[in-house]
């Protein structure tokens, strides 16, 4: 019988759960739900329980036949205690929540929690764009920017669990305010949230853009506007929107500054980039690649391979399932 485990990827806009055959990497059943940054702890846990059960239903599997569950969550995780100790993009009420214990009590299977990009790194390492090498860095661009480091085939966690937090490294001294409260972090420039803020700023200054036609109800002065979807950005670029093009070029260039620092500091064989805006907006990927090679030390900058994630949206859930199965086996 196939060895099955449940992987859950909890991000800033959605939570995705999949039952995965951990020997082949095949996704057997999947469920998805929106997340809400105003959720309290009970609502947040309920969302996770719901998608987990639905994924098991879709896979035609009983919870008892699943080896374990791993939830990857956007924030700093205390792996030993199974709690989230800090987050820049989710509701503060989830901090210090004993998530692993709550999951185990509710679902009746072994449960662990990890950082969301570390699970994606595990997925790419086992079945994705990193499966042929044991030394790479993954960077995911979404509502935030996260990074994961794989060294000698192992995920580097760091002493406090936040190794790879590339989004919160400084690319502009005294620059824009980041979701974490500090200034000039990469995430404030190159995440979908950061680039959306920049586009809204341009609209407020009276710049013409097809975005105003695509979203007639958009109020650029409303601080609660959700980050624009990658599909929307791609469509605006297709219509040759100058303002969107400028902001995406700038965001990609900043991403390259961050990646060049990674190249010089760690000298990985490969950088694997993922997330909707990387997958669907070529201009962004190209700007990031050009800027990385230009800013990094000449030899390392030319030698580094820059590729897109191999598992797309499923890197996280597949990696989480692999980690859950490994944790259950020991
Ligand atoms: Zn930050």
Boltz pocket constraint, residues with backbone or C-beta under 6 A from the ligand:
constraints:
  - pocket:
      binder: B
      contacts: [[A, 88], [A, 167], [A, 168], [A, 169], [A, 178], [A, 179], [A, 180], [A, 181], [A, 182], [A, 185], [A, 187]]
      max_distance: 6.0
